[in-house]
């Protein structure tokens, strides 16, 4: 038998990272491609197959490696939210030729890299939101991530939409005054309220950047602005409900210390602690228990490689091997 390898894939809504490691945890190659999400493809899962196969073929052929040399693979994919999507995506990977693999929502990658056990809860609060959990028996559960239908109201896109809607209400309806009106108008580049909604629609048509709007909400909430605090309160309570709901629907013991990993730009980037503090307070209200919170400071794609090696070895990856993989992966992202 020749040399053996594993593949880790972090598939987001805008890009996909493919990582090729040997079975001993050494980086062999890395490729960044376009999104492979079926939700972004004009031909859905067929497009996912085409894009994923193209990238994997290049990744392997460049190193003279055959698909048969891949012992295991782990695929964390955006847009995998319900059982039927999982079945379709498993069929895609089977068609590519992998025999031993796991495919699930990309939220699980943050959990796999967030602590050595790979157990607990991962709350994703980035452009969008999803909450995932894995208990000590290995049961997995995803809560939310399917948009407004699941009621998990969070993420930068949601926060921005609430803010812009509330500012419109202040300008044209019966919304209560807020010190955010001026800064939001400035971000949009308008002074006349008659141009407000046109500026908003133009920004969205160009691909609105949520970060500055989210930053405003967090900063003004910290200063005590009522509108900003209302938004933060709604988001914090929603995230807490998803977290506690995920815990309650898995098999965590009441006295168990539950690791909660916070990942995504809205969790990771802010310099003000108000959202995290309020979220923790709501979690405590909803479920008495012991929690170990940590903000994910390393790229979640590392979790895909750790998960693939976990499958290959049929055990958790820790110690020196885990540290080596994290160091090699971090070098890619620098």
Secondary structure, 3 states (H helix, E strand, C coil): CCCCEEEEEEECCCEEEEEEEECCCCEEEEEEEECCCHHHCCCHHHHHHHHHHHHHHHHHHCCCCCHHHEEEEEEEECCCCCHHHHHHHHHHHHHHCCCCEEEEECHHHHHHHHCCCCCEEEEEECCCEEEEEECCCCCEEEECCCHHHHCCCCCHHHHHHHHHHHHHHHHHCCCCCCCHHHHHHHHHCCCCHHHHHHHHHHHHHHCCCCHHHHHHHHHHHHHCCHHHHHHHHHHHHHHHHHHHHHHHHCCCCCCCEEEEEEECHHHHCCCCCHHHHHHHHHHHHHCCCEEEEEECCCCCHHHHHHHHHHHHHCCCCCHHHHHHHHHHHHHHHC
